[in-house]
Amino acid sequence: MNVALQGKNVYEDFEPRQDTLFFKVGAHGLISFHGRNYNIKKRMSADERNRLITDSATFFRVSSDCYVNVRNISVIGENHIFFGDTSKRLPCSGRKQQMIRHLLDQ
């Protein structure tokens, strides 16, 4: 029962800047947020979407439709970005990895 309640809170109290490992932008304002143990698809207005995309202190664009939360990156290497204690990872070019390292050093 507790697990169900915790899952419900994640969806109700979802905060993209803190809870998201990465997100992918889809068609018609649909954004797929990926967290530690969940994926949430949410429709957002153009203004909300632009605020997320332009938040360079939190999110970094690794491909045409994918943005990573730099605060939640644990390891960069082997042409992938790894997130915390999860098995989630994303492919990432060496150039993008170097740019993320530079952001993390600031």
C-alpha positions in Angstrom: 0.0 0.0 0.0 2.8 2.4 0.8 4.4 1.8 -2.6 1.2 2.8 -4.3 0.9 6.0 -2.3 4.5 6.9 -3.0 4.0 6.4 -6.7 0.9 8.5 -6.6 2.8 11.3 -4.9 5.5 11.2 -7.6 2.9 11.8 -10.3 0.9 14.4 -8.3 3.9 16.4 -6.9 6.1 16.0 -10.0 8.8 18.8 -10.3 10.8 18.4 -13.6 13.8 20.4 -12.5 14.4 18.2 -9.4 12.8 14.8 -10.2 13.9 14.3 -13.8 17.0 12.5 -15.0 16.3 13.5 -18.6 13.4 14.3 -20.9 12.6 14.0 -24.5 10.5 16.4 -26.5 7.8 14.9 -28.7 5.3 16.2 -31.2 2.4 18.5 -30.2 3.9 19.6 -26.8 4.2 16.1 -25.4 7.2 15.6 -23.2 8.4 12.3 -21.8 10.2 12.8 -18.5 12.4 10.0 -17.3 13.1 9.6 -13.5 14.8 7.0 -11.4 12.0 4.5 -11.5 9.3 6.1 -13.6 8.5 7.7 -17.0 5.9 10.5 -17.1 4.4 11.8 -20.3 3.0 15.3 -20.0 1.5 17.8 -22.4 3.0 21.3 -21.9 2.3 24.6 -23.5 4.9 26.2 -25.7 5.8 28.6 -23.0 6.3 25.9 -20.4 8.4 23.8 -22.8 10.6 26.8 -23.7 11.3 27.6 -20.0 12.5 24.0 -19.5 14.6 23.9 -22.7 16.2 27.3 -22.0 17.1 26.5 -18.4 20.8 26.0 -19.1 21.7 25.8 -15.4 19.7 22.5 -15.1 19.2 21.0 -18.6 21.7 20.3 -21.4 20.8 19.3 -24.9 22.5 16.0 -25.9 20.5 15.3 -29.1 17.9 17.0 -31.2 15.0 16.0 -28.9 16.7 15.0 -25.6 17.8 17.1 -22.6 19.7 15.8 -19.6 19.5 17.1 -16.0 23.2 17.9 -15.3 22.5 17.9 -11.6 21.7 14.2 -11.7 24.6 12.9 -13.8 26.9 10.6 -11.8 29.4 9.4 -14.3 30.4 10.6 -17.8 32.3 8.1 -20.0 32.3 5.2 -22.4 30.2 7.3 -24.8 27.4 7.4 -22.3 26.0 9.5 -19.5 25.1 7.6 -16.3 22.6 8.7 -13.7 23.0 8.2 -10.0 22.4 4.7 -8.6 20.1 3.7 -11.5 20.8 1.6 -14.5 19.6 4.4 -16.8 22.1 5.8 -19.2 22.1 7.8 -22.5 24.5 7.7 -25.4 26.5 10.9 -25.7 29.2 12.0 -28.1 32.7 12.9 -26.8 32.1 16.6 -27.7 28.9 16.8 -25.7 30.5 15.0 -22.8 33.3 17.6 -22.8 30.7 20.4 -22.8 28.9 18.8 -19.9 32.2 18.4 -17.9 32.8 22.1 -18.5 29.3 23.0 -17.1 29.9 20.8 -14.1 33.2 22.5 -13.3 31.7 25.9 -13.2 
